[in-house]
């Protein structure tokens, strides 16, 4: 095959298949099969490699966190939370922008998946922000960005996969991601003044507040009671993990059982059709993710066998003796990849190359993992393949271009957040006492 190695051929074929609009999972699998054939390995290895790629206990967290998010979306928990926070901020200028940001961060501690968060809470937040005088495109951009932080705010599906690939503590990753996630959320608030287009007071007057016959304090208390069990969700999930009662993987199962209990006993919104729809949606979403994980196992095996890790990581280390230059290159590569691929695919392709570089330079793997997640969260809102933008465009019936323009201010705040987290590792490590 001339001077082109099997691994490099595989990478080239992968991007060619993407250009030809072959689904990501099959692009990974087909390119890996061609490379395996060129290397002289038989296809009898494929079954074992596929099984090995997904037969990891930690990966069980993925389908169960997806199920928990879908159940809580269908059981009315999101609607109750939005109502509570809306009453809490009252007539504060830009109040629904603040509410939308807070609910997105809160929901990130439930769902762990960016697109799932947009689908679950997007319609309610976008409608409420329009009532508060924000443009629909700007509201869609806020939801897309806030929901993207679901892969940063613990429990995060992305952090679970990073922990598996980097062989580091998932619980420590969850703790480390709390402050960086909140920093990125706080920076989003700086963009709110740029989204107002209407008279909020006039629009809000057309929308009756919850419990209109009560005063502010009584309404807030009633809404708090209505949303109490939903507000307790992150406390149950994260409290159990950090106290050592259960592992992050077991927490995903606990979250699903908790959602069922809240729907059946507290809110009494659980019914057979809703349960079946949540199970169906979760199975579909989980199958897509796990199919990518399985075929990425083949891809990663070829990367290892053909020593692409050594070749590419050596080239990366040879770029400069300045570690900040190397870090900037890694972040730039991840940002560019995020424009064309989903976060899980990027991790399986890039991390086997980047992790040895991080170890060689002595970077803390926990800090590096959080930094990677923030970077990949930005990829969820960058065209042409910013999947959160597609989901938001589908919800609002707006053209993708308008939603992308609405997300531009938040893209800027996200890049600032990425720079801050890269420059100040203590933000990620202080809760771990490092």
PEJOGI-V816426 format. One line per field, one symbol per residue. ss: DSSP state (a for helix, b for strand, c for the rest). psi: psi as a letter, one per 30 degrees, with the letter a starting at -180 (. if undefined). burial: b if it has 9 or more other ideal C-beta (glycine too) atoms within 8 Angstrom, else e. A space follows every 50 residues. Layout:
BEGIN
ss=???
psi=???
burial=???
END
This chain:
BEGIN
ss=cccccaaaaaaaaaaaaaaccccaaaaaaaaaaaaaaaaccccaaaaaaa aaaaccaaaaaaaaaaaaaaaaaaccaaaaaaaaaaaaacccccaaaaaa aaaaaaaacccccaaaaaaaaaaaaaaaaaaccbcaaaaaaaaaaaaaaa acccccaaaaaaaaaacccaaaaaaaaaaaaaaaaaaaaaaaaacbccca aaaaaccccccccccaaaaaaaaaaaaaaaacaaaaaaaaaacccccaaa aaaaaaaaaaaaaaaacccccaaaaaaaaaaaaaaaaaaaaaaaaaaaaa aaaaaccaaaaaaaaaacccccaaaaaaaaaaaaaaaaccccaaaaaaaa aaaaaaaaaaccccaaaaaaaaaaaaaaacccccccaaaaaaaaaaccca aaaaaaaaaaaaaaaaaaaaaaaccaaaaaaacc
psi=gbfjleeeeeeeeeeeeeeggkkeefeeeeeeeeeeeefgklfffeeeee eeffhkeefffeeeeeeeeeefefggeeeeeeeeeeeefbgkkgefeeee eeeeeeffgeegkeeeeeeefeeeeeeeeefgglleeeeeeeeeeeefff geklkkeeeeeeeeefhlkeeeeeeffeeeeeeeeefefffefgfkflje eeefffjklkifflleeeeeeeeeeegeeeffeeeeeeeeeffgelleef eeeeeeeeeeeeeeeefhfkleeeeeeeeeeeeeeeeeefeeeeffeeee eeeeegheeeeeeeeeffelfjfeeeeeeeeeeeeeeffflleeeeefee efeeeeeeeefgkkfeeeeeeeeeefeeffgklfhjeeeeeeeeefglke eeeeeffeefeeeeeeeeeeeefiffeffeffg.
burial=eeeebbbbbbbbbbeebbeeeeebbbbbbbbbbbbbbbbeeeeebbeebb eebbeeebbbbbbbbbbbbbbbbbbebbebbbbbbbbbbeeeebbbbbbb bbbbbbbbbbbbbbbbbbbbbbebbbebbbbbbbbbbbbbbbbbbbbbbb bbbbbbbbbbbbbbbbebebbbbbbbbbbbbbbbbebbbebbeebbebeb eebbeeeeebbeeeeeebbbebbbebbebbbebbebbbbbbbeeeeebbe bbbbbbebbbbbbeeebebbeeebbebbbebbbebbebbbbbbbbbbbbb bbbbebebbebbbeebbeeeeeeebbbebbbebbbebbbebbbbbbbbbb bbbbbbbbbebebbbbbbbbbbbbbbbbbbbbeeebbbbbbbbebbebeb ebbbbbbbbbbbbbbbbbebbbeeeebbbbebee
END
